[in-house]
Amino acid sequence: MENNGKRRTARYFDMETAEIGKMSQPGQPLYGVEHSNGGLITFGGGIPLKDTDGTVIGAVGVSGGSIEDDVKVAKAAVEACNSRKSGTA
């Protein structure tokens, strides 16, 4: 299932939500960030999509399973997009 919150969070920061989660723990520089911007998601499942030159062009957000499963599905979606861009699909 697509998750708009994870997708939005990954795009706001142009980084994976799992990494934002590490940075938002007590004592870390982004502590409390999940309460900003109308609520952000700070656990795995959101991944930025990048163009062939590395420019962020969007993001994927997946929810509905375990965090580990959400990350696997999101990474598969990013890989599928990357293979289409490179002409290997």
Buried (B, 14 or more C-beta within 10 A) or exposed (E): EEBEBBBBBBBBBEBBBBBBBEBBEEEEEBEEBBEEEEEBBBBBBBBBBBEEEEEBEEBBBBBEEEBEBBBBBBBEBBEEBBEEBEEEE
